Amino acid sequence: MNTLNINGERLWQALMDLAAIGATPKGGNARLALTALDGQGRDLLVRWMREAGLAVTVDQVGNIFGRRAGRNDALPPVMTGSHIDTQPTGGKFDGCYGVLAGLEVMRTLAERGIVTEAPLELAIWTNEEGSRFLPVMMGSGVFAGVFPLETALEARDSEGKRVADELAAIGYAGGAPVGREVGAYFEAHIEQGPVLEAADRVIGVVTGSLGVRWYDVTVTGMEAHAGPTPMPMRRDALFGATFLMQEVVKIARDFAPHGRGTVGVVNLHPGSRNVIPGAVRFTVDLRHEDAEQLARMDARFRAACAAVADGTTTGAVLPVDVQQVQYFKPTPFARELVEQVRAEAAARGLTHQDIVTGAGHDAVYIAGVAPTAMIFVPCKDGISHNEIEDARPEHLEAGANVLLGAMVARAGLPAGA
């Protein structure tokens, strides 16, 4: 089926049309989940889906599904999708590319009159970004049974507004039950990192996702006057915290190439120029593709915390409280689907390489209930979650063609087609 290709110009125009909803002055998007703008984006996609001949349903957490019947409609669907909600200063392609690449697959098949053996579906997942409501990847998480529907519907934003009420306000409080059998799931996405561009590769064959451990850490010392207190008599919480922050980076480097370590938020108390800090609270993000390696990273970080706490590191006793607040286990994708993506890229003469995703995606949750694979294309300078996020039209077209081929191969064609 390598002669079957999507319409790249139409894909690009659809991306630009969606990007006009919630457009920002710097060329990006601010279309937060379940806002009026998100509702407008959903309305546009639903209209396009119906025009492509898809039967549209909405489930109780607001996930949207567009179904294209197969010759054997009793088979579980081959699904693709992503999300259209954005960060407050998001770009045009994060999530949206996966949705519109899937739509383009459906449009292409409709134009050619091709009916696959198994049905196909396009999914638009609710609140992937988590920039307004937590938990992140909400719609796919409920679909996959990671957390209850009630937890999602009762979640509130910073103004106290509930997911359930906001779904109703934009007209997407659906009635369909959440979750069902899926035969296979493919998700196309911009890489959101610099690896493909640096290697001059068009397609990233995503073999799985990094595991993630998130921590909230508090180092406690004692406030004191910065002038009269001699250095050996200080209990400086920040001094102790800096050892741990540097250790986070050292740990990640020692577990290369897939180790990651980040301190993303730091809060200092009392935050006065001439007061020795009495408490420092900060976040830690550790990642690795291998569960055992990630566990070793965890053990090393906790050992560093113990050394600060008992005074070994700084010479002063500084209690350290470590709370693991999130754990996503490393998720390998389905070998047969990964191989299908690899084969499609090769058959089309596209440069490609295996890659592991360091970001969370809806595919990570769906992999728990269905065979799953992802297709990456490069983004300019590896930049994402930023208004200047950009991607080349020919790369987006290539990724959508790989998606088309992989979905058709998985769904099957009648003999002689």
C-alpha positions in Angstrom: 0.0 0.0 0.0 3.0 2.4 -0.4 1.2 4.0 -3.4 -1.5 5.2 -1.0 -0.6 8.7 0.3 -2.3 11.4 2.3 -2.8 14.9 1.1 0.1 16.9 2.7 -1.3 20.3 1.8 -4.7 19.5 3.3 -3.0 18.2 6.5 -1.0 21.5 6.8 -4.1 23.6 6.2 -6.1 21.7 8.8 -3.3 22.3 11.3 -3.3 26.1 10.5 -7.1 26.3 10.7 -7.2 24.6 14.1 -4.3 26.9 15.2 -6.4 29.9 14.5 -8.6 29.0 17.5 -6.7 30.3 20.5 -3.9 31.8 18.5 -1.3 33.8 20.5 0.7 36.9 19.3 3.9 34.9 19.1 2.4 32.3 16.7 1.4 29.7 19.2 -1.8 28.5 20.9 -3.5 28.9 24.3 -6.4 26.5 24.1 -6.7 25.1 27.6 -8.8 22.0 28.3 -12.5 22.5 28.6 -12.4 26.3 28.0 -14.7 27.9 25.4 -11.8 27.8 23.0 -11.3 24.1 23.5 -15.0 23.7 22.8 -14.6 25.6 19.5 -11.7 23.4 18.5 -13.7 20.3 19.3 -16.7 21.6 17.3 -14.4 22.1 14.3 -12.9 18.6 14.6 -16.4 17.0 15.0 -17.6 18.7 11.9 -14.6 17.6 9.9 -14.9 14.0 11.2 -18.6 13.9 10.1 -17.7 15.3 6.7 -15.2 12.5 6.4 -18.0 10.0 7.0 -17.1 9.1 10.6 -19.7 8.2 13.2 -19.0 10.5 16.2 -19.6 9.6 19.8 -18.5 11.3 23.1 -17.9 9.4 26.3 -18.5 10.5 29.9 -15.1 12.1 30.3 -15.4 14.0 27.1 -13.2 11.8 24.9 -14.4 12.1 21.2 -14.3 9.1 18.9 -14.9 9.1 15.1 -15.5 5.6 13.8 -15.1 4.4 10.2 -16.9 1.1 9.7 -14.9 -2.0 8.6 -16.1 -5.0 6.5 -16.1 -6.9 9.8 -17.4 -4.3 12.2 -17.4 -6.8 15.1 -13.6 -6.7 15.2 -12.1 -4.3 17.7 -11.0 -1.0 16.0 -7.6 0.1 15.0 -7.4 3.4 16.6 -5.3 6.5 16.3 -5.5 9.9 18.0 -4.0 12.4 20.4 -5.3 15.7 22.0 -6.0 19.3 21.0 -5.8 21.0 24.4 -2.6 23.1 24.8 -0.3 24.6 27.4 -0.9 28.3 28.2 1.9 29.2 25.9 1.7 26.1 23.6 2.4 25.5 20.0 0.5 24.5 16.9 1.6 20.9 16.6 1.8 19.2 20.1 -1.1 16.7 20.1 -2.9 18.5 17.3 -0.7 16.8 14.7 -1.6 13.3 15.9 -5.3 14.2 15.7 -5.2 15.8 12.3 -2.8 13.1 10.9 -5.5 10.6 11.9 -8.2 12.7 10.3 -6.2 12.8 7.1 -5.9 9.0 7.1 -9.7 8.8 7.3 -10.2 11.4 4.6 -7.7 9.6 2.3 -9.4 6.3 2.7 -12.8 7.9 2.1 -11.6 9.5 -1.1 -10.2 6.2 -2.4 -13.3 4.2 -1.4 -11.1 1.8 0.6 -12.8 -0.1 3.4 -10.5 -2.0 5.8 -11.4 -5.4 7.3 -11.5 -4.0 10.9 -13.1 -0.7 11.7 -10.9 2.4 12.2 -11.3 5.1 14.9 -9.9 8.5 15.6 -9.8 9.6 19.2 -9.5 13.1 20.7 -8.5 12.6 24.4 -9.6 15.0 27.1 -7.1 17.1 29.1 -3.8 15.5 28.1 -1.7 18.5 29.1 -3.0 18.9 32.7 -2.3 22.6 32.5 -5.8 23.4 33.8 -6.9 20.2 35.5 -5.1 17.3 37.2 -4.4 14.5 36.6 -2.6 14.9 33.3 -3.6 12.6 30.4 -7.0 12.5 32.1 -9.2 11.2 29.3 -6.9 8.4 28.2 -6.2 7.6 31.9 -9.9 7.1 32.7 -10.3 5.1 29.4 -7.5 2.8 30.4 -8.7 2.4 34.0 -5.8 4.1 35.6 -8.1 6.2 37.7 -11.8 6.4 38.3 -14.2 8.5 36.2 -15.4 10.2 39.4 -11.9 11.3 40.2 -11.7 13.1 36.8 -15.1 14.6 36.9 -14.6 16.0 40.4 -11.2 17.6 39.6 -11.1 21.4 39.9 -9.1 24.1 38.4 -7.4 27.0 40.2 -10.8 28.8 40.3 -12.6 25.9 41.7 -14.4 24.9 38.5 -15.2 21.2 38.1 -14.4 19.1 35.1 -18.0 17.8 35.0 -19.5 21.3 34.9 -17.0 22.6 32.3 -17.7 19.6 30.1 -21.4 20.4 30.2 -20.7 24.1 29.6 -18.9 23.4 26.2 -21.4 20.6 25.2 -19.1 17.6 25.6 -20.5 15.8 28.7 -21.1 12.7 26.7 -23.2 9.7 27.6 -21.1 6.8 26.2 -19.4 4.5 28.7 -15.7 5.1 29.1 -13.4 2.3 28.0 -13.8 -0.7 25.6 -11.7 -3.1 23.6 -9.2 -1.7 21.1 -7.4 -3.8 18.6 -4.4 -1.6 18.2 -3.5 2.1 18.8 -1.1 4.3 16.9 -0.2 7.8 17.8 1.7 10.3 15.6 3.4 13.2 17.4 6.2 15.7 17.0 9.2 14.5 19.0 9.3 17.4 21.4 13.1 17.0 21.7 16.2 17.5 19.5 17.3 13.9 18.7 15.7 13.4 15.3 16.7 16.8 14.0 20.3 16.4 15.2 20.5 13.0 13.5 18.8 14.2 10.3 16.1 11.5 10.5 12.5 12.0 9.3 10.8 9.3 11.4 11.3 8.3 15.0 10.2 4.7 15.6 9.1 4.9 19.2 9.9 1.7 21.1 8.5 2.8 24.4 8.4 5.5 27.1 10.7 6.4 29.9 9.6 5.6 33.4 9.1 8.6 35.7 9.4 9.2 39.4 8.4 12.6 40.8 9.3 13.8 44.3 8.5 16.7 46.6 11.5 17.3 48.8 11.8 19.5 51.9 15.1 20.3 53.6 14.7 21.9 57.0 17.3 24.0 58.8 17.0 27.1 61.0 16.6 30.7 60.2 19.3 33.0 61.6 20.8 36.4 61.0 23.3 36.3 58.1 25.7 38.6 59.9 26.2 37.4 63.5 26.0 33.7 62.8 29.4 32.0 62.2 29.6 29.6 59.3 30.3 26.5 61.4 27.3 27.2 63.6 24.7 27.5 60.7 22.0 25.1 59.8 21.6 26.4 56.2 18.8 24.5 54.5 19.7 25.9 51.1 23.3 24.7 51.5 22.1 21.2 52.1 19.5 21.4 49.3 22.1 22.4 46.7 24.0 19.2 47.2 20.8 17.2 46.5 20.0 19.3 43.4 23.4 18.7 42.0 23.2 15.0 42.8 20.0 14.8 40.7 21.9 15.9 37.6 24.9 13.6 38.5 22.6 10.6 38.9 21.0 11.2 35.5 24.4 11.6 33.8 25.7 8.4 35.5 22.7 6.5 34.1 23.2 7.7 30.5 22.0 7.6 27.8 18.4 7.3 29.0 18.8 8.8 32.5 17.1 12.1 33.1 17.1 14.3 36.2 15.5 17.7 36.7 14.8 20.1 39.6 11.9 22.1 38.2 10.5 24.1 41.2 12.4 25.6 44.2 10.7 27.5 47.0 12.9 29.2 49.7 11.8 30.2 53.2 11.8 32.9 54.5 13.3 34.4 51.3 15.0 37.4 52.8 18.4 38.7 51.8 20.0 38.7 55.2 18.3 35.6 56.7 19.9 32.1 56.5 17.3 29.9 54.8 15.3 27.8 57.3 13.5 25.6 54.7 13.8 24.7 51.1 11.1 22.9 49.2 11.8 21.6 45.7 10.6 19.1 43.1 12.7 16.3 41.5 11.9 14.5 38.3 13.9 11.2 37.6 13.4 9.2 34.4 14.8 6.1 32.7 13.6 3.5 30.2 14.4 0.6 32.4 12.5 -0.1 35.7 15.5 -1.6 37.5 17.8 1.3 36.5 15.1 3.8 37.6 14.9 2.0 41.0 18.7 2.3 41.3 18.4 6.0 40.6 15.7 6.3 43.3 17.9 4.5 45.8 20.9 6.7 45.1 18.8 9.8 45.5 17.4 8.7 48.8 20.9 7.8 50.0 22.0 11.4 49.2 19.0 12.7 51.1 20.0 10.6 54.1 23.6 11.9 54.0 22.3 15.5 54.1 19.9 14.7 56.9 22.4 13.1 59.2 25.1 15.8 58.6 27.5 13.7 56.6 27.3 16.0 53.6 27.3 19.5 55.2 28.4 18.9 58.8 25.0 20.1 60.1 21.9 18.0 60.8 19.3 19.0 58.2 16.2 16.8 58.2 15.1 15.9 54.7 11.5 14.8 53.9 11.1 13.0 50.6 7.6 12.2 49.2 7.3 10.4 46.0 4.2 11.9 44.4 4.0 10.2 41.1 5.3 7.1 39.4 4.9 6.0 35.8 6.5 2.7 35.1 8.6 2.4 31.9 6.3 1.3 29.1 7.6 -0.7 26.2 5.3 -0.5 23.1 4.0 -3.6 21.3 6.8 -5.2 19.3 4.7 -6.1 16.3 3.3 -2.5 16.0 6.7 -1.0 16.4 8.0 -3.3 13.7 5.1 -2.2 11.5 6.1 1.5 11.9 9.7 0.6 11.1 8.7 -1.4 8.0 6.5 1.4 6.7 9.2 4.0 7.1 11.7 1.7 5.3 9.3 0.8 2.5 8.7 4.5 1.8 12.4 5.3 1.8 12.3 7.5 4.8 15.3 7.9 7.1 14.4 6.6 10.5 15.7 5.5 13.9 14.5 3.9 17.0 13.8 6.4 19.8 12.4 6.3 23.4 9.9 9.0 24.4 10.8 11.0 27.4 7.5 12.8 27.5 4.1 11.5 28.7 1.6 10.8 26.0 -1.9 9.3 25.8 -0.3 6.3 24.2 1.5 5.5 27.4 -1.9 4.9 29.2 -3.5 3.2 26.2 -0.5 0.8 26.0 -1.9 -0.7 29.2 -5.0 -1.9 27.5 -4.1 -2.3 23.8 -1.1 -3.0 21.6 0.4 0.5 21.0 3.1 2.2 19.0 4.0 5.8 18.3 5.5 7.7 15.3 7.7 10.7 15.8 8.6 13.4 13.4 11.2 16.2 14.1 10.3 19.6 15.5 12.5 22.6 14.9 15.4 22.9 17.5 13.6 20.3 19.6 11.3 23.0 21.0 7.8 22.2 22.3 5.5 23.6 25.0 6.4 26.9 23.5 4.7 29.3 21.1 7.6 29.1 18.6 7.2 25.3 18.3 7.5 24.4 14.6 7.7 21.5 12.2 8.4 21.1 8.5 5.3 20.3 6.3 7.2 17.5 4.5 8.0 15.8 7.8 4.4 16.0 9.0 3.3 14.5 5.7 5.8 11.7 5.9 4.7 10.8 9.4 1.1 10.8 8.4 1.9 8.5 5.5 3.6 6.1 7.8 0.6 6.2 10.1 -1.7 5.5 7.1 0.3 2.5 6.0 0.6 1.1 9.5 -3.1 1.4 10.3 -4.2 -0.1 7.0 -1.8 -3.0 7.4 -3.0 -3.7 10.9 -6.7 -3.3 10.1 -6.4 -5.5 7.0 -7.7 -5.3 3.5 -9.9 -7.7 1.6 -8.1 -10.1 -0.8 -7.2 -8.4 -4.0 -7.5 -4.8 -2.7 
